[in-house]
Amino acid sequence: MAAISFDPRINRQMSKNSHGVIIEEIEGLIRVYKDGHIERPPIIPNVPCNVATVNDVTAKDVVIDKFTNLWARIFVSNRSGTLPLLVYFHGGGFCAGSAAWSCYHEFLANLASKASCIIVSINYRLAPENRLPAAYDDGLNAFTWVKQQALNGPPEHQWWLNRCNFSSIFLAGDSAGANIAYNVATRLVSSYNPESMTKPLCFKGIILIQPFFGGEARTMSEKNMTQPANSALTLSASDTYWWLSLPLGSNRDHPYCNPLANGASKLRDLRLPPIMVGISELDILKDRNLEFCSALTRAGKRVETVTYKGVGHAFQILHNYHLSHTRVQEMASHIRTFINQ
């Protein structure tokens, strides 16, 4: 896949309109006007589900909730036997991105093939129109929908249900999507009766790729990690994403952003399944991700940490580092091992 550019010059011609003052902008991705109008320039194209990327994967779109426009793109490896299922959430700072983005379509089709799994890629509501916890609500609704299909799925869903190993279900995501996967997981295990939330599914694990967390206090990598011009995440962009997505009046120590803000004591009470965390060496989130993994380990959780050398945030979808292709293959191998152990 060719590298995807975030060159803001691509979208300069889109700014001339009658909406007045721009109050927040992440160039190339989102522009928020004082009158409430929001633009998301099409820097990454949406593609239909039938765009072929690998020969041994079938992809189709399904509606989960027509009232909230919640839908998913399902990728099924054509390998024989029943397969683990990943409920996957895309990145984009809660404010951008789509399950139909070409980069996610290609990444997840390849992951379904290489890791021999089924992936249900969720298209959740975006901020600032729908601030958190809207995306978490959509994530939990999506998980509940998968459970309902397992119990009583209609004939039109048998093409993937018949291939699914319901005793091997995972929540997964990258960047903001990893944050969603983690928060949906904590909701599932914190419910009054966790088993009733998941049966007949067996919730086996969580896969967090460059999880997007933050905090008022800066980490060393946030302060000192120099980002290239085509970086997917700078510190200023991170702050803007949080400003647009957190509940109004909140700061970056809100638990949606900083799960360690109130101490790590609550982590010990969470009955979380095994967690795989993928960290990029050149990511501004590196130190925060490592701190999060250490806190989980101290709380008695089983955590597998993998660091991908020589690449930065979202390398697996943007292919903006010369080692991206190699590291994506490594990531797929790590995920395959994690979901089959």
Secondary structure, DSSP 8 states (H G I E B T S, - for coil): -------GGGGGGG--SSS--EEEEETTTEEEETTS-EE---SS-B--TT--S-TTEEEEEEEEETTTTEEEEEEEE--SS-EEEEEEE--STTTS--TTBHHHHHHHHHHHHHTT-EEEEEE---TTTT-TTHHHHHHHHHHHHHHHHHHH--GGGHHHHTTEEEEEEEEEEETHHHHHHHHHHHHHHHSSSHHHHHTTS-EEEEEEES-----SS--HHHHH----TT-S--HHHHHHHHHHHS-TT--TTSTTT-TTTT-SHHHHH-----EEEEEETT-TTHHHHHHHHHHHHHTT--EEEEEETT--TTHHHH--STTHHHHHHHHHHHHHHHHT-
